[in-house]
Amino acid sequence: MASFILNHLADIHWWNIADFIVGFLFVYLLFWGRSNKLFKKNEYNEDFLSLDTMKSLRGFAAIGVILHHISQQNYFQMNGILSPFVNAGAYFVAIFFFCSGYGLLKSYDSKPGYLKKFISKRIIKAIVLPFYIDVLLYGAFYAIVKIHLEKEQWIFNLTGLTMMNVYAWFPIVLTLLYLVFFLTFRFVRNRKVCFGIILGFILLMGIGTMIEGHCAWWTGPKNWWCSEYYYMNEAKWWMGEKIFWFHGEWWANSAPAFFTGLVFANYEKQIIAFFKKDYKKRFLILFGITELCFLLSDFGQTKFGYWTEFNLKGPEIGNKIATYFCQFPLLLILPVTVFIFLMKYHVSNPVTRFFGKYSLHTYLMNLMAIQCLNFLQMADESSPFYMGHAHNNLLANALAVIALTVALGVLEYKITDTVRGWIYKDKVKPAPAPYTRISLLAEENDVYARKMNMFRGDLAGDDKTPLESQKAAEKAEEKKAEKAEKTDKTEKTAKTEKAEQPAKKNAPARNQSKSNQNKKKSNKKRK
């Protein structure tokens, strides 16, 4: 054993150790802050669908998406670094879609008039506004670093009709799903019909995405995208990859989880009761079905594939559609399996909650971080940033991208929140100032003077803000009103007691007169 280690010591460098540590820390997030009831019969986490649990799960998915984007960079794929995350992006994004669908229906059922301001609050304020702020930030970044774009491309990108940020497809798809939800639940009363319409829209969106492919295959010479010369010299800007909406299977393959979230929210009690009857057996069956769906998805991607354009046989749309339908069942059932598992085991810790809070914003700013730090991937010895081995450069790049993504995400969140505050000012009228008499002698014993000073906040030793002082004055008024009520009650009781006292005094005299009369009657009878 020792000889084996010594012989292979030269092959061990600090990237291997750091890679193991990073993987260990990622897995550790599954255990930090856990609530484990796996081996406790008939005991469950009743909060497995709470906001805190979902926020932590979204945070875990956000970390997975960041690692997925890093793993897809050319140098990482060439060296096989973070390879488990290369094709895992759809599974992490499915968690976001499931939580969105679940939250929508729960809010619709629990909040009267939920759809009245749905467009302005849930779509424009929550999704569209952050999307366009992200577009402007990327436009400013490209202008600063002088990334060349055609004039027409600038116009289309800034309007959002083409992609300034190729990672920003998620808010667009989510907006479309929210619109379909709003229209169906606004005008269709039968809930099952609503579910059918939403599922039909998701399927049509998936088929349309497969037809569109990854580039404008329908124009130019046959298989032009396979010619590097044509692609670099003759193809127009709008013919390239990831330019238009729905350029790529990732626009549609994880969207079925949105439908699953709606159905789960609608039948939540029945689903939970079903699994509580025999959790172990029924969860194992569900897990087995999920594994079969994984096998079907892998079969579809290896047998048919999404990137069929590069087989020099045209777009091969049929193969793309076949792959989509092979993957469709997995993205329907996977979120259910995850959340049923959470009934027995879930995690909530500061890291996952942090990423859950900034999940959308780190997601949107991840591309900028990758583009800023591309130079660290260079493994050429001539590079001034060469660190002795390609793996060393990739490690530094991955860690730097994660750190910069977090910083940019928080910054983008702050900017979005500020702009949101400017546009959507809360139209709450300030409480009117109490009508007070200003005393010429501002003494401490003067109640009105003290009240006025409290409102101004300049009473000696008072460090309250004017608003706090106003609240204190209002509380003092309430106490006065309570005292006045008490005094009124005591006065009323005193009056009633006074009214009863003469009657009580006269009562013995009346009783005595009656007794004298009775005596006289008895004497007359004797006589």
One Martini backbone bead per residue (centre of mass of N, CA, C, O) as a GRO file, in nm:
protein
  527
    1MET     BB    1   0.059   0.062  -0.022
    2ALA     BB    2   0.299   0.255   0.012
    3SER     BB    3   0.420   0.205  -0.271
    4PHE     BB    4   0.178   0.306  -0.431
    5ILE     BB    5   0.184   0.598  -0.324
    6LEU     BB    6   0.479   0.662  -0.411
    7ASN     BB    7   0.438   0.605  -0.720
    8HIS     BB    8   0.170   0.821  -0.722
    9LEU     BB    9   0.259   1.104  -0.609
   10ALA     BB   10   0.297   1.268  -0.877
   11ASP     BB   11  -0.025   1.253  -0.948
   12ILE     BB   12  -0.059   1.422  -0.691
   13HIS     BB   13  -0.255   1.704  -0.650
   14TRP     BB   14  -0.431   1.970  -0.518
   15TRP     BB   15  -0.683   1.926  -0.692
   16ASN     BB   16  -0.777   1.650  -0.589
   17ILE     BB   17  -0.823   1.747  -0.302
   18ALA     BB   18  -1.008   1.988  -0.365
   19ASP     BB   19  -1.224   1.826  -0.519
   20PHE     BB   20  -1.301   1.655  -0.277
   21ILE     BB   21  -1.380   1.889  -0.088
   22VAL     BB   22  -1.600   2.014  -0.264
   23GLY     BB   23  -1.774   1.759  -0.278
   24PHE     BB   24  -1.808   1.730   0.029
   25LEU     BB   25  -1.947   2.006   0.078
   26PHE     BB   26  -2.190   1.955  -0.101
   27VAL     BB   27  -2.285   1.705   0.060
   28TYR     BB   28  -2.297   1.843   0.344
   29LEU     BB   29  -2.557   2.009   0.279
   30LEU     BB   30  -2.738   1.741   0.329
   31PHE     BB   31  -2.663   1.754   0.668
   32TRP     BB   32  -2.694   2.044   0.733
   33GLY     BB   33  -2.972   2.090   0.915
   34ARG     BB   34  -3.121   1.835   0.978
   35SER     BB   35  -3.434   1.632   0.943
   36ASN     BB   36  -3.446   1.309   1.087
   37LYS     BB   37  -3.704   1.029   1.006
   38LEU     BB   38  -3.631   0.750   0.870
   39PHE     BB   39  -3.632   0.560   1.161
   40LYS     BB   40  -3.931   0.673   1.220
   41LYS     BB   41  -4.225   0.566   1.295
   42ASN     BB   42  -4.481   0.776   1.213
   43GLU     BB   43  -4.270   1.008   1.137
   44TYR     BB   44  -4.281   1.359   1.034
   45ASN     BB   45  -4.232   1.637   0.832
   46GLU     BB   46  -4.460   1.894   0.847
   47ASP     BB   47  -4.246   2.119   0.698
   48PHE     BB   48  -4.177   2.019   0.390
   49LEU     BB   49  -4.374   2.276   0.262
   50SER     BB   50  -4.232   2.512   0.350
   51LEU     BB   51  -4.069   2.802   0.293
   52ASP     BB   52  -3.797   2.723   0.419
   53THR     BB   53  -3.759   2.455   0.269
   54MET     BB   54  -3.782   2.571  -0.020
   55LYS     BB   55  -3.549   2.769   0.002
   56SER     BB   56  -3.330   2.556   0.053
   57LEU     BB   57  -3.379   2.395  -0.207
   58ARG     BB   58  -3.323   2.630  -0.400
   59GLY     BB   59  -3.033   2.672  -0.303
   60PHE     BB   60  -2.927   2.398  -0.389
   61ALA     BB   61  -3.005   2.435  -0.689
   62ALA     BB   62  -2.833   2.690  -0.740
   63ILE     BB   63  -2.562   2.555  -0.698
   64GLY     BB   64  -2.601   2.344  -0.922
   65VAL     BB   65  -2.623   2.547  -1.158
   66ILE     BB   66  -2.345   2.675  -1.131
   67LEU     BB   67  -2.187   2.407  -1.172
   68HIS     BB   68  -2.310   2.347  -1.447
   69HIS     BB   69  -2.196   2.595  -1.598
   70ILE     BB   70  -1.899   2.535  -1.541
   71SER     BB   71  -1.888   2.239  -1.665
   72GLN     BB   72  -1.953   2.355  -1.974
   73GLN     BB   73  -1.684   2.433  -2.014
   74ASN     BB   74  -1.440   2.338  -2.218
   75TYR     BB   75  -1.204   2.275  -2.013
   76PHE     BB   76  -1.376   2.096  -1.827
   77GLN     BB   77  -1.457   1.881  -2.041
   78MET     BB   78  -1.168   1.801  -2.131
   79ASN     BB   79  -1.096   1.720  -1.806
   80GLY     BB   80  -1.351   1.610  -1.641
   81ILE     BB   81  -1.476   1.844  -1.474
   82LEU     BB   82  -1.771   1.821  -1.321
   83SER     BB   83  -1.935   1.591  -1.483
   84PRO     BB   84  -2.207   1.542  -1.313
   85PHE     BB   85  -2.318   1.848  -1.409
   86VAL     BB   86  -2.362   1.866  -1.718
   87ASN     BB   87  -2.672   1.706  -1.716
   88ALA     BB   88  -2.820   1.846  -1.437
   89GLY     BB   89  -2.982   2.112  -1.486
   90ALA     BB   90  -3.282   2.016  -1.522
   91TYR     BB   91  -3.316   1.912  -1.225
   92PHE     BB   92  -3.276   2.183  -1.081
   93VAL     BB   93  -3.493   2.351  -1.238
   94ALA     BB   94  -3.738   2.175  -1.157
   95ILE     BB   95  -3.757   2.285  -0.870
   96PHE     BB   96  -3.846   2.571  -0.948
   97PHE     BB   97  -4.106   2.492  -1.101
   98PHE     BB   98  -4.247   2.343  -0.874
   99CYS     BB   99  -4.255   2.576  -0.667
  100SER     BB  100  -4.420   2.767  -0.849
  101GLY     BB  101  -4.673   2.594  -0.888
  102TYR     BB  102  -4.738   2.546  -0.592
  103GLY     BB  103  -4.752   2.846  -0.497
  104LEU     BB  104  -4.978   2.944  -0.681
  105LEU     BB  105  -5.213   2.759  -0.586
  106LYS     BB  106  -5.200   2.825  -0.286
  107SER     BB  107  -5.257   3.128  -0.321
  108TYR     BB  108  -5.525   3.101  -0.473
  109ASP     BB  109  -5.674   2.940  -0.232
  110SER     BB  110  -5.593   3.158   0.019
  111LYS     BB  111  -5.639   3.425  -0.170
  112PRO     BB  112  -5.844   3.662  -0.216
  113GLY     BB  113  -5.804   3.804  -0.522
  114TYR     BB  114  -5.527   3.706  -0.660
  115LEU     BB  115  -5.587   3.794  -0.980
  116LYS     BB  116  -5.613   4.106  -0.988
  117LYS     BB  117  -5.270   4.162  -0.951
  118PHE     BB  118  -5.095   3.952  -1.113
  119ILE     BB  119  -4.950   4.099  -1.343
  120SER     BB  120  -4.808   4.326  -1.173
  121LYS     BB  121  -4.683   4.144  -0.938
  122ARG     BB  122  -4.603   3.842  -1.050
  123ILE     BB  123  -4.473   3.946  -1.328
  124ILE     BB  124  -4.356   4.232  -1.353
  125LYS     BB  125  -4.224   4.268  -1.067
  126ALA     BB  126  -4.089   3.964  -1.032
  127ILE     BB  127  -3.974   3.920  -1.350
  128VAL     BB  128  -3.950   4.144  -1.571
  129LEU     BB  129  -3.779   4.352  -1.422
  130PRO     BB  130  -3.524   4.174  -1.368
  131PHE     BB  131  -3.473   4.111  -1.665
  132TYR     BB  132  -3.418   4.412  -1.766
  133ILE     BB  133  -3.191   4.471  -1.571
  134ASP     BB  134  -3.011   4.249  -1.680
  135VAL     BB  135  -2.990   4.360  -1.967
  136LEU     BB  136  -2.853   4.630  -1.888
  137LEU     BB  137  -2.605   4.512  -1.746
  138TYR     BB  138  -2.499   4.355  -1.994
  139GLY     BB  139  -2.480   4.597  -2.183
  140ALA     BB  140  -2.271   4.750  -2.011
  141PHE     BB  141  -2.057   4.526  -2.010
  142TYR     BB  142  -2.015   4.504  -2.321
  143ALA     BB  143  -1.929   4.803  -2.354
  144ILE     BB  144  -1.679   4.797  -2.167
  145VAL     BB  145  -1.539   4.525  -2.302
  146LYS     BB  146  -1.598   4.526  -2.613
  147ILE     BB  147  -1.836   4.363  -2.732
  148HIS     BB  148  -1.936   4.256  -3.035
  149LEU     BB  149  -2.224   4.414  -3.190
  150GLU     BB  150  -2.476   4.457  -3.370
  151LYS     BB  151  -2.708   4.692  -3.407
  152GLU     BB  152  -2.953   4.502  -3.423
  153GLN     BB  153  -2.872   4.337  -3.173
  154TRP     BB  154  -2.899   4.558  -2.967
  155ILE     BB  155  -3.200   4.607  -3.008
  156PHE     BB  156  -3.306   4.316  -2.959
  157ASN     BB  157  -3.174   4.274  -2.680
  158LEU     BB  158  -3.304   4.523  -2.528
  159THR     BB  159  -3.604   4.411  -2.585
  160GLY     BB  160  -3.584   4.072  -2.556
  161LEU     BB  161  -3.603   3.908  -2.837
  162THR     BB  162  -3.312   3.862  -2.767
  163MET     BB  163  -3.007   3.736  -2.624
  164MET     BB  164  -2.802   3.881  -2.394
  165ASN     BB  165  -2.868   3.641  -2.187
  166VAL     BB  166  -2.857   3.296  -2.215
  167TYR     BB  167  -2.960   3.243  -1.901
  168ALA     BB  168  -3.253   3.416  -1.933
  169TRP     BB  169  -3.487   3.199  -1.998
  170PHE     BB  170  -3.646   3.141  -1.737
  171PRO     BB  171  -3.824   3.404  -1.708
  172ILE     BB  172  -3.975   3.360  -1.975
  173VAL     BB  173  -4.109   3.088  -1.918
  174LEU     BB  174  -4.242   3.172  -1.651
  175THR     BB  175  -4.421   3.391  -1.773
  176LEU     BB  176  -4.584   3.207  -1.960
  177LEU     BB  177  -4.696   3.021  -1.737
  178TYR     BB  178  -4.838   3.247  -1.578
  179LEU     BB  179  -5.028   3.335  -1.804
  180VAL     BB  180  -5.175   3.065  -1.835
  181PHE     BB  181  -5.273   3.050  -1.548
  182PHE     BB  182  -5.439   3.310  -1.549
  183LEU     BB  183  -5.632   3.249  -1.789
  184THR     BB  184  -5.753   2.983  -1.687
  185PHE     BB  185  -5.836   3.076  -1.386
  186ARG     BB  186  -6.012   3.320  -1.495
  187PHE     BB  187  -6.206   3.155  -1.736
  188VAL     BB  188  -6.189   2.871  -1.588
  189ARG     BB  189  -6.361   2.658  -1.364
  190ASN     BB  190  -6.234   2.396  -1.440
  191ARG     BB  191  -5.956   2.254  -1.310
  192LYS     BB  192  -5.892   2.018  -1.503
  193VAL     BB  193  -5.889   2.192  -1.755
  194CYS     BB  194  -5.656   2.370  -1.670
  195PHE     BB  195  -5.447   2.146  -1.655
  196GLY     BB  196  -5.474   2.059  -1.953
  197ILE     BB  197  -5.385   2.328  -2.080
  198ILE     BB  198  -5.106   2.347  -1.948
  199LEU     BB  199  -4.998   2.079  -2.056
  200GLY     BB  200  -5.037   2.147  -2.356
  201PHE     BB  201  -4.845   2.391  -2.358
  202ILE     BB  202  -4.589   2.239  -2.274
  203LEU     BB  203  -4.585   2.048  -2.518
  204LEU     BB  204  -4.579   2.264  -2.740
  205MET     BB  205  -4.320   2.397  -2.642
  206GLY     BB  206  -4.141   2.146  -2.681
  207ILE     BB  207  -4.188   2.098  -2.984
  208GLY     BB  208  -4.102   2.382  -3.078
  209THR     BB  209  -3.811   2.359  -2.973
  210MET     BB  210  -3.729   2.115  -3.149
  211ILE     BB  211  -3.776   2.259  -3.421
  212GLU     BB  212  -3.575   2.503  -3.378
  213GLY     BB  213  -3.338   2.438  -3.206
  214HIS     BB  214  -3.002   2.604  -3.204
  215CYS     BB  215  -3.064   2.729  -3.494
  216ALA     BB  216  -3.087   2.861  -3.828
  217TRP     BB  217  -3.148   2.591  -4.027
  218TRP     BB  218  -3.364   2.725  -4.247
  219THR     BB  219  -3.101   2.867  -4.344
  220GLY     BB  220  -2.903   2.842  -4.590
  221PRO     BB  221  -2.703   2.610  -4.629
  222LYS     BB  222  -2.642   2.297  -4.594
  223ASN     BB  223  -2.502   2.256  -4.298
  224TRP     BB  224  -2.362   2.536  -4.214
  225TRP     BB  225  -2.293   2.489  -3.900
  226CYS     BB  226  -2.044   2.284  -3.982
  227SER     BB  227  -1.906   2.541  -4.098
  228GLU     BB  228  -1.661   2.740  -3.989
  229TYR     BB  229  -1.640   2.947  -4.214
  230TYR     BB  230  -1.939   3.026  -4.239
  231TYR     BB  231  -1.990   3.094  -3.942
  232MET     BB  232  -1.757   3.327  -3.927
  233ASN     BB  233  -1.818   3.491  -4.225
  234GLU     BB  234  -2.139   3.456  -4.340
  235ALA     BB  235  -2.301   3.452  -4.101
  236LYS     BB  236  -2.543   3.582  -3.932
  237TRP     BB  237  -2.620   3.673  -3.617
  238TRP     BB  238  -2.920   3.524  -3.622
  239MET     BB  239  -2.792   3.221  -3.692
  240GLY     BB  240  -2.705   3.145  -3.428
  241GLU     BB  241  -2.663   3.045  -3.117
  242LYS     BB  242  -2.875   3.151  -2.870
  243ILE     BB  243  -3.064   3.395  -2.980
  244PHE     BB  244  -3.338   3.288  -2.961
  245TRP     BB  245  -3.606   3.176  -2.862
  246PHE     BB  246  -3.584   2.836  -2.809
  247HIS     BB  247  -3.264   2.780  -2.818
  248GLY     BB  248  -3.309   2.493  -2.678
  249GLU     BB  249  -3.402   2.236  -2.460
  250TRP     BB  250  -3.391   2.403  -2.182
  251TRP     BB  251  -3.664   2.560  -2.230
  252ALA     BB  252  -3.852   2.266  -2.185
  253ASN     BB  253  -3.758   2.001  -2.015
  254SER     BB  254  -3.843   2.129  -1.709
  255ALA     BB  255  -4.153   2.233  -1.721
  256PRO     BB  256  -4.329   1.988  -1.612
  257ALA     BB  257  -4.289   2.062  -1.305
  258PHE     BB  258  -4.510   2.277  -1.294
  259PHE     BB  259  -4.748   2.082  -1.320
  260THR     BB  260  -4.678   1.911  -1.070
  261GLY     BB  261  -4.713   2.142  -0.863
  262LEU     BB  262  -5.014   2.183  -0.908
  263VAL     BB  263  -5.114   1.894  -0.847
  264PHE     BB  264  -4.991   1.870  -0.565
  265ALA     BB  265  -5.149   2.108  -0.440
  266ASN     BB  266  -5.437   1.988  -0.497
  267TYR     BB  267  -5.342   1.677  -0.372
  268GLU     BB  268  -5.189   1.682  -0.098
  269LYS     BB  269  -5.352   1.521   0.115
  270GLN     BB  270  -5.376   1.256  -0.047
  271ILE     BB  271  -5.072   1.205  -0.089
  272ILE     BB  272  -4.984   1.201   0.207
  273ALA     BB  273  -5.180   0.981   0.302
  274PHE     BB  274  -5.078   0.759   0.113
  275PHE     BB  275  -4.777   0.750   0.229
  276LYS     BB  276  -4.849   0.709   0.539
  277LYS     BB  277  -4.955   0.415   0.533
  278ASP     BB  278  -4.675   0.316   0.351
  279TYR     BB  279  -4.389   0.455   0.311
  280LYS     BB  280  -4.163   0.258   0.241
  281LYS     BB  281  -4.298   0.103   0.007
  282ARG     BB  282  -4.400   0.352  -0.167
  283PHE     BB  283  -4.127   0.493  -0.203
  284LEU     BB  284  -3.980   0.260  -0.344
  285ILE     BB  285  -4.165   0.259  -0.588
  286LEU     BB  286  -4.114   0.551  -0.672
  287PHE     BB  287  -3.807   0.519  -0.704
  288GLY     BB  288  -3.821   0.301  -0.923
  289ILE     BB  289  -3.971   0.474  -1.133
  290THR     BB  290  -3.753   0.693  -1.150
  291GLU     BB  291  -3.528   0.506  -1.254
  292LEU     BB  292  -3.673   0.431  -1.517
  293CYS     BB  293  -3.679   0.725  -1.620
  294PHE     BB  294  -3.375   0.753  -1.636
  295LEU     BB  295  -3.330   0.532  -1.845
  296LEU     BB  296  -3.509   0.660  -2.062
  297SER     BB  297  -3.349   0.924  -2.086
  298ASP     BB  298  -3.077   0.798  -2.164
  299PHE     BB  299  -3.177   0.654  -2.414
  300GLY     BB  300  -3.270   0.908  -2.571
  301GLN     BB  301  -2.987   1.060  -2.569
  302THR     BB  302  -2.827   0.821  -2.716
  303LYS     BB  303  -3.017   0.742  -2.956
  304PHE     BB  304  -3.087   1.046  -3.044
  305GLY     BB  305  -3.095   1.346  -2.941
  306TYR     BB  306  -3.045   1.705  -2.954
  307TRP     BB  307  -2.762   1.731  -3.142
  308THR     BB  308  -2.842   1.660  -3.463
  309GLU     BB  309  -2.713   1.878  -3.655
  310PHE     BB  310  -2.405   1.736  -3.627
  311ASN     BB  311  -2.464   1.479  -3.846
  312LEU     BB  312  -2.508   1.577  -4.149
  313LYS     BB  313  -2.865   1.547  -4.157
  314GLY     BB  314  -2.966   1.782  -4.043
  315PRO     BB  315  -3.194   1.846  -3.785
  316GLU     BB  316  -3.361   1.607  -3.684
  317ILE     BB  317  -3.648   1.642  -3.530
  318GLY     BB  318  -3.746   1.360  -3.447
  319ASN     BB  319  -3.518   1.303  -3.241
  320LYS     BB  320  -3.581   1.532  -3.052
  321ILE     BB  321  -3.872   1.451  -2.977
  322ALA     BB  322  -3.799   1.173  -2.866
  323THR     BB  323  -3.619   1.280  -2.638
  324TYR     BB  324  -3.830   1.449  -2.494
  325PHE     BB  325  -4.030   1.205  -2.431
  326CYS     BB  326  -3.815   1.046  -2.265
  327GLN     BB  327  -3.783   1.290  -2.044
  328PHE     BB  328  -4.063   1.377  -1.940
  329PRO     BB  329  -4.129   1.177  -1.698
  330LEU     BB  330  -3.893   1.261  -1.516
  331LEU     BB  331  -3.983   1.572  -1.481
  332LEU     BB  332  -4.250   1.488  -1.337
  333ILE     BB  333  -4.143   1.285  -1.092
  334LEU     BB  334  -3.891   1.395  -0.942
  335PRO     BB  335  -4.014   1.613  -0.747
  336VAL     BB  336  -4.190   1.413  -0.592
  337THR     BB  337  -3.962   1.241  -0.477
  338VAL     BB  338  -3.824   1.466  -0.323
  339PHE     BB  339  -4.075   1.553  -0.138
  340ILE     BB  340  -4.127   1.276  -0.012
  341PHE     BB  341  -3.848   1.262   0.122
  342LEU     BB  342  -3.895   1.524   0.302
  343MET     BB  343  -4.084   1.387   0.510
  344LYS     BB  344  -3.804   1.254   0.646
  345TYR     BB  345  -3.589   1.457   0.485
  346HIS     BB  346  -3.436   1.769   0.574
  347VAL     BB  347  -3.283   2.092   0.486
  348SER     BB  348  -3.146   2.374   0.696
  349ASN     BB  349  -2.926   2.642   0.613
  350PRO     BB  350  -2.750   2.927   0.560
  351VAL     BB  351  -2.660   2.860   0.270
  352THR     BB  352  -2.933   2.772   0.139
  353ARG     BB  353  -3.087   3.029   0.221
  354PHE     BB  354  -2.915   3.229   0.070
  355PHE     BB  355  -2.950   3.105  -0.218
  356GLY     BB  356  -3.262   3.119  -0.206
  357LYS     BB  357  -3.284   3.429  -0.202
  358TYR     BB  358  -3.060   3.459  -0.468
  359SER     BB  359  -3.125   3.265  -0.708
  360LEU     BB  360  -3.205   3.441  -0.955
  361HIS     BB  361  -2.951   3.636  -0.945
  362THR     BB  362  -2.726   3.424  -0.969
  363TYR     BB  363  -2.830   3.304  -1.229
  364LEU     BB  364  -2.805   3.568  -1.406
  365MET     BB  365  -2.482   3.637  -1.316
  366ASN     BB  366  -2.305   3.389  -1.402
  367LEU     BB  367  -2.203   3.468  -1.688
  368MET     BB  368  -2.036   3.716  -1.609
  369ALA     BB  369  -1.836   3.564  -1.431
  370ILE     BB  370  -1.729   3.376  -1.650
  371GLN     BB  371  -1.632   3.600  -1.850
  372CYS     BB  372  -1.434   3.746  -1.651
  373LEU     BB  373  -1.273   3.441  -1.584
  374ASN     BB  374  -1.154   3.296  -1.842
  375PHE     BB  375  -0.838   3.336  -1.808
  376LEU     BB  376  -0.809   3.101  -1.584
  377GLN     BB  377  -0.834   2.853  -1.793
  378MET     BB  378  -0.562   2.889  -1.896
  379ALA     BB  379  -0.303   2.627  -1.973
  380ASP     BB  380  -0.080   2.802  -2.077
  381GLU     BB  381   0.252   2.883  -2.027
  382SER     BB  382   0.227   3.180  -2.159
  383SER     BB  383   0.053   3.250  -1.938
  384PRO     BB  384   0.036   3.462  -1.659
  385PHE     BB  385  -0.190   3.244  -1.517
  386TYR     BB  386  -0.016   3.012  -1.480
  387MET     BB  387  -0.023   2.713  -1.231
  388GLY     BB  388   0.134   2.437  -1.355
  389HIS     BB  389  -0.176   2.342  -1.409
  390ALA     BB  390  -0.482   2.294  -1.536
  391HIS     BB  391  -0.629   2.224  -1.267
  392ASN     BB  392  -0.550   2.478  -1.114
  393ASN     BB  393  -0.700   2.677  -1.294
  394LEU     BB  394  -0.985   2.548  -1.259
  395LEU     BB  395  -1.007   2.587  -0.960
  396ALA     BB  396  -0.977   2.895  -0.954
  397ASN     BB  397  -1.214   2.947  -1.142
  398ALA     BB  398  -1.445   2.817  -0.981
  399LEU     BB  399  -1.415   2.981  -0.716
  400ALA     BB  400  -1.434   3.263  -0.848
  401VAL     BB  401  -1.713   3.230  -0.978
  402ILE     BB  402  -1.874   3.185  -0.722
  403ALA     BB  403  -1.799   3.449  -0.579
  404LEU     BB  404  -1.888   3.647  -0.809
  405THR     BB  405  -2.179   3.554  -0.831
  406VAL     BB  406  -2.265   3.640  -0.551
  407ALA     BB  407  -2.191   3.939  -0.571
  408LEU     BB  408  -2.364   4.003  -0.826
  409GLY     BB  409  -2.634   3.901  -0.717
  410VAL     BB  410  -2.659   4.100  -0.480
  411LEU     BB  411  -2.635   4.355  -0.650
  412GLU     BB  412  -2.881   4.298  -0.834
  413TYR     BB  413  -3.084   4.288  -0.602
  414LYS     BB  414  -3.045   4.580  -0.504
  415ILE     BB  415  -3.118   4.720  -0.768
  416THR     BB  416  -3.399   4.596  -0.803
  417ASP     BB  417  -3.513   4.695  -0.529
  418THR     BB  418  -3.477   4.997  -0.588
  419VAL     BB  419  -3.646   5.016  -0.848
  420ARG     BB  420  -3.901   4.903  -0.722
  421GLY     BB  421  -3.934   5.137  -0.518
  422TRP     BB  422  -3.972   5.361  -0.733
  423ILE     BB  423  -4.219   5.238  -0.886
  424TYR     BB  424  -4.344   5.084  -0.612
  425LYS     BB  425  -4.496   5.283  -0.428
  426ASP     BB  426  -4.628   5.307  -0.126
  427LYS     BB  427  -4.974   5.410  -0.087
  428VAL     BB  428  -4.933   5.536   0.219
  429LYS     BB  429  -5.078   5.723   0.438
  430PRO     BB  430  -5.000   5.930   0.664
  431ALA     BB  431  -5.039   5.997   0.974
  432PRO     BB  432  -5.198   6.218   1.138
  433ALA     BB  433  -5.155   6.475   1.325
  434PRO     BB  434  -5.213   6.565   1.625
  435TYR     BB  435  -5.431   6.761   1.793
  436THR     BB  436  -5.268   7.037   1.947
  437ARG     BB  437  -5.186   7.231   2.221
  438ILE     BB  438  -4.996   7.514   2.251
  439SER     BB  439  -4.791   7.597   2.499
  440LEU     BB  440  -4.635   7.867   2.646
  441LEU     BB  441  -4.574   7.661   2.886
  442ALA     BB  442  -4.309   7.430   2.868
  443GLU     BB  443  -4.381   7.208   3.082
  444GLU     BB  444  -4.379   6.906   3.233
  445ASN     BB  445  -4.688   6.932   3.338
  446ASP     BB  446  -4.762   6.983   3.047
  447VAL     BB  447  -4.928   6.780   2.844
  448TYR     BB  448  -4.928   6.924   2.564
  449ALA     BB  449  -4.627   6.986   2.553
  450ARG     BB  450  -4.527   6.695   2.570
  451LYS     BB  451  -4.670   6.592   2.317
  452MET     BB  452  -4.529   6.784   2.118
  453ASN     BB  453  -4.239   6.694   2.183
  454MET     BB  454  -4.277   6.400   2.103
  455PHE     BB  455  -4.342   6.456   1.806
  456ARG     BB  456  -4.064   6.608   1.754
  457GLY     BB  457  -3.823   6.468   1.934
  458ASP     BB  458  -3.717   6.711   2.170
  459LEU     BB  459  -3.697   6.569   2.423
  460ALA     BB  460  -3.535   6.519   2.692
  461GLY     BB  461  -3.365   6.224   2.618
  462ASP     BB  462  -3.487   6.188   2.323
  463ASP     BB  463  -3.417   5.927   2.053
  464LYS     BB  464  -3.656   5.943   1.879
  465THR     BB  465  -3.844   5.925   1.625
  466PRO     BB  466  -4.114   6.074   1.498
  467LEU     BB  467  -4.271   5.808   1.457
  468GLU     BB  468  -4.228   5.696   1.743
  469SER     BB  469  -4.353   5.936   1.888
  470GLN     BB  470  -4.630   5.909   1.762
  471LYS     BB  471  -4.688   5.628   1.873
  472ALA     BB  472  -4.664   5.710   2.169
  473ALA     BB  473  -4.895   5.915   2.159
  474GLU     BB  474  -5.114   5.712   2.077
  475LYS     BB  475  -5.086   5.535   2.329
  476ALA     BB  476  -5.157   5.758   2.528
  477GLU     BB  477  -5.441   5.802   2.418
  478GLU     BB  478  -5.545   5.517   2.474
  479LYS     BB  479  -5.502   5.526   2.779
  480LYS     BB  480  -5.693   5.762   2.827
  481ALA     BB  481  -5.945   5.624   2.719
  482GLU     BB  482  -5.942   5.396   2.926
  483LYS     BB  483  -5.963   5.576   3.175
  484ALA     BB  484  -6.229   5.709   3.097
  485GLU     BB  485  -6.394   5.450   3.100
  486LYS     BB  486  -6.342   5.379   3.394
  487THR     BB  487  -6.462   5.635   3.516
  488ASP     BB  488  -6.745   5.598   3.400
  489LYS     BB  489  -6.802   5.333   3.543
  490THR     BB  490  -6.766   5.436   3.833
  491GLU     BB  491  -6.985   5.653   3.817
  492LYS     BB  492  -7.221   5.467   3.753
  493THR     BB  493  -7.196   5.291   4.005
  494ALA     BB  494  -7.230   5.522   4.207
  495LYS     BB  495  -7.515   5.609   4.118
  496THR     BB  496  -7.657   5.341   4.169
  497GLU     BB  497  -7.588   5.329   4.471
  498LYS     BB  498  -7.734   5.593   4.548
  499ALA     BB  499  -8.016   5.502   4.446
  500GLU     BB  500  -8.027   5.248   4.647
  501GLN     BB  501  -8.003   5.364   4.937
  502PRO     BB  502  -8.294   5.483   5.002
  503ALA     BB  503  -8.437   5.214   4.962
  504LYS     BB  504  -8.289   5.072   5.194
  505LYS     BB  505  -8.379   5.271   5.422
  506ASN     BB  506  -8.701   5.230   5.377
  507ALA     BB  507  -8.740   4.925   5.419
  508PRO     BB  508  -8.760   4.900   5.739
  509ALA     BB  509  -9.003   5.092   5.778
  510ARG     BB  510  -9.204   4.925   5.614
  511ASN     BB  511  -9.180   4.667   5.781
  512GLN     BB  512  -9.273   4.797   6.053
  513SER     BB  513  -9.558   4.890   5.963
  514LYS     BB  514  -9.660   4.610   5.889
  515SER     BB  515  -9.631   4.488   6.175
  516ASN     BB  516  -9.826   4.685   6.321
  517GLN     BB  517 -10.078   4.617   6.158
  518ASN     BB  518 -10.086   4.316   6.238
  519LYS     BB  519 -10.123   4.365   6.543
  520LYS     BB  520 -10.391   4.520   6.532
  521LYS     BB  521 -10.558   4.292   6.402
  522SER     BB  522 -10.515   4.083   6.627
  523ASN     BB  523 -10.647   4.251   6.858
  524LYS     BB  524 -10.931   4.277   6.735
  525LYS     BB  525 -10.991   3.971   6.731
  526ARG     BB  526 -10.980   3.930   7.039
  527LYS     BB  527 -11.207   4.137   7.105
   0.00000   0.00000   0.00000
